[in-house]
Amino acid sequence: MFSQEASSYGQVLDLVYPVCFVPFKDYNLYVIHPLPPMSQANFQLQKDFFQDLSILLDNDNKNSRKFVLVGDFNSSYYSSTFRKHFKQYFRTNNYSRY
């Protein structure tokens, strides 16, 4: 991930959970791993995190900047919280292609 193509060696964005951010020439890379929503407090933290992250992605999108978002979301495509913040970036359910 930290190849010579990257314009920096990456940085950690300080959201509810840390986000590894690497700006490449043609796209931005975001790597995430929030805690699973196993309690009401963690559920709220995940909701807040997804909201903050979706703002970052919306800004990239508004600026016609491509991005790659990877990680362990500790959520699924079928989660209402996940869909609320990220559905607009998915053209299809990736599992339906196989």
HELIX and SHEET records of a PDB file:
HELIX    1   1 GLN A   40  LYS A   62  1                                  23    
HELIX    2   2 SER A   80  PHE A   86  1                                   7    
HELIX    3   3 LYS A   87  TYR A   89  5                                   3    
HELIX    4   4 ASN A   94  ARG A   97  5                                   4    
SHEET    1   A 4 GLN A  11  ASP A  14  0                                        
SHEET    2   A 4 PRO A  18  PRO A  23 -1                                        
SHEET    3   A 4 TYR A  27  ILE A  32 -1                                        
SHEET    4   A 4 LYS A  66  GLY A  71  1                                        
END                                                                             
